[in-house]
Amino acid sequence: MGWLKMLLERKLIVGFALVLLIGVSILFVDKLENQFYPEVNYDTATVTANADNMAALDVEENITNPIEEKISGLEGINSYESSSTDGVSSITVTFQEESGDEAYAQLQDAMSEIESDVSGIDEIETLRSTTAQEYEMFMDLHGGEINEMSSFTENTLKPRLESLNEVREVRIIGQNERSVMIDLDYNKLNQNGINVEDIENILQEQNSSVALGQAESDTNQPTLRWDTELSTVEEIENIIIPTGKGVVYLKNIADIRIEESRNSQELWRDGNSNYVWVSVARPNDVTQAEMTNAVRAEIDKIKNEGHIEGFELEETIVQSDFVADSIGDLQANVVYGGILVVIVLLVLLRNVAATAIIGISIPITVLLTFMLMAVFGLSINLISILALGIALGMIVDSSIVILESIYRKKEMGLDHRTATVQGTKEVFTPVLASTLTTMIVFLPIGLISGQVGEFAKVLSIVIVFSQITSVFISFTFIPVMSEKLLKVKKRKETAKPNKLFNKYNQYIDWMSQKTRRKVGVFFLFILIACSSFLLTFGIPVSLIPDFYNRQAEFYVGLEQNTTPEDRENVANAISDFLKETPDVEGYNVRKLDRNRMYVYVKMTSEDQATKTQDEINAMIHENLSNMAEDYPVTASGSVTYPIQVSIKGKDFDQIEEIGQDLSNEFRNIEGVQGITSTLDDSKEERIVSADRENLLRDELSPSDIKSELEMLSMNKEVGAVNTQEGVLPIHLSFGANIQDPSTLDEFTINTANGNAPLSEYTVVENEKTPYEIKHQNGERSVQILGDIKGRDMGAVSGEIQKVVDEYELQPGYTIDVGGEVEQQQNNSNEMYLVLLIALLLVFAIMSIQFNSLIHPVVVMFVIPLTLTGVLIGLFVTQTELNLLSAMGMLILIGIVVNNGILLIDRIKQLRLLNHPRYEAIKTACKERIRPILITFITTVFGAIPLALTTGHSGQYQKPMAIALIFGLSFSVFVTMLFVPVVYVLFEDLTNKFKKLFSKKDKSLSEDETTTFE
């Protein structure tokens, strides 16, 4: 302990080092950004290729297949799934672990090549999956005329906000869009011998403004500019078109008008579709708060200038406010926990100096933790603050053990320096081992995949950082401060015996008298542990808790082939019951795609609430589920269907048969509802083919007819007109509805035998084609989709997996379970693996410390019994078993073995000093009970504010806090009552084996002083 003596002799080293570190920490804290979730990139990306006016089958053949072929040749790709629909190909790519960044860069390059090589792709976009949201501030305009609101958003709001440095993009949905439509008269064009290309070229030439020549730089002569830019519809109508018979005005061969269309994308606000939705995004180098403040300041200016009249502009979702409120609540609970810890220390230690030393160490440790977070690029978010709140009671554990050891040495009458050195030295090894075991359990967290894994990593890193800083403080600041400031009275030899210790000694004496008593106690605790697992059937299970504050999001799955009218009816029905739902302040409904709708609900603030958020969510879920009786609703709740089962194989008819069999089996499972299949998602498509006999008669080819049909279906943007009401795009078309076969009778084509209607050369048939075609790794697949109601995910997923496992498949066919069912199974398996590896690592650390393989086994008997306390706590409070409560269990592994390490290490020290076995147990328990109880109580009291939180905050604060509080409480009894029994039983067993193998007929006395290795 030479380093400690040096620090005690030169205390200014510690003082100046801490001042420097605190100063640097304060500077780094300012750099920490407040976020809702930690910003992490997932090992997935989405490629979206748009191909307008292309049917799903054509998209599959011409767009999806070439993209998949390109992706299959890239390195670092684990798997890919695609969806081909009318005009859109969407491919989700999953990267191999640790290859995400490099593989994503390769994917971007490959898609750039595809965009230029594959004809028919209008635009291709590649996006990495991340927790960062593209848009983080949402507003809506309502209560006015749609034309007036549209004009304001397009001409005032959007340009003003996008001019701000803090705003990257403003997206508008629901506004009226105006354009100039030029519907050409097909027959008049033929009569005058005019080509469409001629009109397109004339429009572009006459709608121009260019400089003629170049003015001399040293003269004041004005430049010459040719200006024929169009500014009115009348100017478009009077454009001169040359023909073989002279000239005509454009209005003589076309119908020209301003057309209005609603970019609604099927939106409803409080049951009314007459509103405009505005989304605001920020650049990467701007924080959420900076963007929000800048946008609000600009909107205030716009209001003061009188631009917002006759309608209302209202903020709907502001992410920065939600982050500030949620993190503020959590930070307050952390502060309350810190105050409770200090109060508890004062009550237990009954020493102002000791309390002050520990109390000062807490903010120093927190500041140093923030510094490490900033250095490693972490942010202040719900997960990191929650981790710090949980770690608050733990960061004083090492300091308390060392301070208590010094305190006890001073009570024995040692001088300040000797007491400080000996007290620190005595607990140095167990404190260091305890800290390592607390941190080492988080090492395998990296094995957990997906969003759950990323959140778990952030939580683990923050706790590890807090442990590193706490052990640094405990071995430097605590001894230096304790040497002179920690004043104690010498222990009185005539002090009254403690009743608690007397009872405990009686228990040890009772247990030591007969082996059957020790065995009985052992199996009693084991029976309690095994029985507690029955409680899992009564504990609710989920993956990630609800983080939202008096807000809620719901996703409504619809039957295949729903129409706009169907979706409007569903939206109206949702509006009807939301109007009657208590504490609902406002709501929005919008279409995500043909088969899904999104519902956002804003509730009254907590101080005005008559119902809890859980109660309101349950009422809405119930109403959405009941809609399935009268509306085409199949699922509600999650963004994706909880049940997703994919079937792949070589024969599509066989896949269909397997899908029908599984669908029928799934419908018989309790809690499963709304089973549907992608095979049901089809539409009528008109197939046009050539009448080759008539073509041959009139000397035409199929390509002639195809060219005419493509021209008639044209709707091409050929420029824009800058009117007083804004810039309007110009669209050129024939206004023909060629979906109607009778329309082809109205259009003629020049042939060798004169003009004839197009209908003479075409044959139209109706066929069923899929809306959506699914691929998995390049193979066609069918998906079975469904929802879960009335049962927890774990129970349903088990039965679904059983049906899949028992289904007899022919060679060449596979069934994969996906969705939340797969995610929960994967996360459960990964958590089991993490738990196993964590136990092995803890065992390794203790084996090295004790130089024994037996002592770690004794200590680790505490772990399963501690989980018993967790299960009891979750069952009694009906708290969910989810990611956070599972993380609480993982933290407990590191904490509870610390108590066992302290106890067994002291017993071992006393046995080496020739103390009889049971006397060593009694003495060790007496000496270690105070630090064990103090660390237990401080950790529990630090977590109590998190456990008592009501409202939305309890959703994510309670699970881990409940796990810690009940698990630690039970572990204290286990450590004091069960560990000594296991210690004695294992020592007796070891000695018997030694005797058996050494073949010595010698009995071991009760007071034998040798230890077992």
PyMOL commands that set and color helices and strands:
alter all, ss='L'
color gray80, all
select helices_A, chain A and resi 2-9+11-29+56-72+100-117+146-162+186-192+196-206+233-237+250-253+288-304+319-349+352-375+382-391+397-411+416-440+443-447+450-485+499-513+515-538+564-580+606-608+613-629+652-667+678-680+692-697+702-712+741-746+758-761+793-806+819-850+854-860+862-877+883-912+917-947+953-998
alter helices_A, ss='H'
color red, helices_A
select strands_A, chain A and resi 41-50+77-85+88-95+123-130+137-142+169-173+176-184+209-212+224-227+240-243+246-249+254-262+267-269+275-281+312-318+551-558+584-593+596-603+633-636+643-648+672-677+682-690+715-723+726-733+748-751+754-757+762-770+772-776+779-788+814-818
alter strands_A, ss='S'
color yellow, strands_A
deselect
rebuild
show_as cartoon
